[in-house]
Amino acid sequence: MKKLTIVLLVLVIVGAGAYAYRVRNATPEPAVQTQPLSRGDVVDTVGATGTLEAVETVEVGTQVSGVVEALYADFNSIVRKGQVIARLDPQLIQTQIEQQQANVVRAEADLERLKVALADAKHKYERAQQMSEKSLIPRSELETAEVNVKSSEAQIRSSEAALTQARAQLNNQRVNLGYTTITAPIDGIVISRNVDQGQTVAASMNAPTLYIIAADLTKMQVLASIDEADVGRMRPGQVVTFRVDAYPTETFTGAVEQVRLQPAVVQNVVTYSTVISVPNSELKLKPGMTANVTIEIARRNNVLRIPNRALSFRPTTEMFAVLNQEVPPELERGGRGGFAGRGGGRGAEGQRAGGAPIDGPSPASAGGAGAPGQGAAAGGRQGGRQNAPGEGTPAAGPQAGAEGGAGRGQGRGGFDPNMTPEERQRRMEERMASMSPEDRERFQARMKEGGGGAQARGGGAPGAARGNTGARANAAPTPTAPGGATTIDSLFAPIQIQERPGLAWTFSSRQLKPLRLRLGVTDGSFSEIVNAAEIPQESEVVVNMTTGLEQRATPGQAPGSNPLMGPQRGGPGGRGGGGGGGGRGGG
């Protein structure tokens, strides 16, 4: 009986040890999080804030000073053009009119007196001529009579000018009398009244404002402040939606009408005013409201889309090891940057840097693959930067980036300034000849969309601009004004959405499989899949994966210790442990 108990105890201990050994050395089960592809709308938008204003507003002022005698319009009053809306006290101006009338009468009387004096001077001059011919008077008297005639004529001209001036002053006072009656200059609605009855207004240097009239509140506009980073994507006619705090559940629509060139700098932030026309048939919108604007740059309705989280997922070598799967050759060459490091970047036309055609677009998200037009040097640099520790040799990524940047097997987007145009043309013909018919058709179609030319979709040539994906594209030529262009807004070409390659991963039969994509419009959460016909609609893409190794302590590391510190110097024995591998106190 005692021996049986000992045997059972030994078996239990051995079984428990074997189970613990199995559990400790068992391959961890990875946890894969996937998300299915979906169909829906993808809208690329730009957000901003703005202020609602009437399209046309007129400030009604007064040309003359005086006391406000009566007001015939108030806030929100609907007025018509020519309607009397205010009146000033006219007594002071009427008094000035009477004074000017008296000045006119006096000027007329002075003119009549001078005309009589001129007639008398002419009569005396004629008689002096007759007497001088008979030598009855000296020559000096004849000259004196002639001078008197000319003097009288000059006085008459001066009197006529004084009479004209007096009449002008009288007309001026009569006009000022008309200015005491204020009329509406346009049809509209009074949105502001700045004076009260009995108030004195003084029109000395500036005309005081009595009313502000909005021409038509059924048509309004939003002045939105667009950041300088987004103003390049603004075009007239773009659809705009916005909300106001007064109606939080309603969405209003409008359209971009104008992008003003005058910048506004506030705390070193440069913005440009964009005018958005807004219909307001129900008169819900009021001047001064703050609008939260969303401007649509591009829209794709009911398209196959992929979550952006799946595009940013990158498998590591540990993940492939847990799945007992071989690491793809691209990852072996240059870590995460291997897709574009040594080859200098793959173009979007489905061709490798060395010129050999490949099937489908290259994966930009797999590390360093360029968007349409990405140069070899850009892909190489990106490949070097994205090399992660533990994935390839330490120098694999930088070396690959250096080789790609140096131009070893430059990609389609590469630009060699030492090559002549004839050499570039010959190289392009060789690449075209090595392509399959399908790849050649896709390449030619994209060249046409991009504007043609050997460098339409690539080339790190001078003047190229770097996009969000790190690609380089030649800057568009400056448009020339056509004969009928009247504003600069009409000179901008429509925005072209550039396709870019992407890479996602699917998980089936415990295997990670790459899914190469061509992407279009993105809204930040989802991206449009352009080659949807080549992708299974029911595919599920990986958005996250954990290998299970994170829960196990590394060899030589005590449980509960900091995993970032690595194995401790003393090992499991600690400072006071015995044994040859112990700490300082061991041995």
Buried (B, 14 or more C-beta within 10 A) or exposed (E): EEEEEEEEEEEEEEEEEEEEEEEEEEEEEBEBEBBEBEEEBBBBBBEBEBBBBBBEBBBBBBEBBBBBBBBBBEEEBEBEEEBEBBBBBBEBBBEBBEEBBEBBEEBBEBBEEBBEBBEEBBEBBEEBEEBBEEEEBEEEBBEEBBEBBEEBEEBBEEBBEBBEEBBEBBEEBBEBBEBBBBBBBBBBBBBBBBBEEEEEBEBEEEBBBBBBBBBBBEBBBBBBBBEEEBBEBBBBEBBBBBBBEEEEEEEBEBBBBBBBEEEEEEEEEEBBBBBBBBEBEEEEBBBEBBBBBBBBBBBBEEBBBBBBBBBEBBBBBBBBBBBEBEBBEBBBBBBBBBBBBBBBBBBBBBBBBEBEBBEBBBBBBBBBBBBBBBBBBBBBBBBBBBBBEEBBEEEBBBBBBBBBBEBBBBBBBBBBEEBEEEEBEEBEEEBBEBBEEEBBEBBBEBBEBBBEEBBBBBBBBEEBEEBEBBBBBBEEEEEEEEEEEEEEBEEBEEBEBBBBBBBBBBBEEEEBBBBBBBBBBBBEEBBBBBBBEBBEEEBBBBBEBBBBBEEEEEEEBEEEEEEEEEEBEBBBBBEEBEEEEBBEEBE
